[in-house]
């Protein structure tokens, strides 16, 4: 599920786009109740909309973002945004991202 060296990254499933997430955590899986910074890169067009939900419908708390970044040393396709989330309980959380053109999602395990 997680790829790369250094901070774990995850590749999303997307339509009309390519989607990557970079998790600023020391270890996975994520821990319920902790704030986690996630940087996203997504191709497509338009502003980024994002939400995260547990399979039972509980929404994750988006603490901040999405904040568009001008650039970084992380090399994946698309524009870059940062977000901060708190996942309030364990489970496999679906994070959905969409733009005017392009949409996708990733699943994040939380213990």
HELIX and SHEET records of a PDB file:
SHEET    1   A 6 UNK A   2  UNK A   3  0                                        
SHEET    2   A 6 UNK A   9  UNK A  11 -1                                        
SHEET    3   A 6 UNK A  19  UNK A  24 -1                                        
SHEET    4   A 6 UNK A  35  UNK A  42 -1                                        
SHEET    5   A 6 UNK A  79  UNK A  86 -1                                        
SHEET    6   A 6 UNK A  61  UNK A  69 -1                                        
SHEET    1   B 4 UNK A  13  UNK A  15  0                                        
SHEET    2   B 4 UNK A 103  UNK A 110 -1                                        
SHEET    3   B 4 UNK A  91  UNK A  98 -1                                        
SHEET    4   B 4 UNK A  49  UNK A  53 -1                                        
END                                                                             
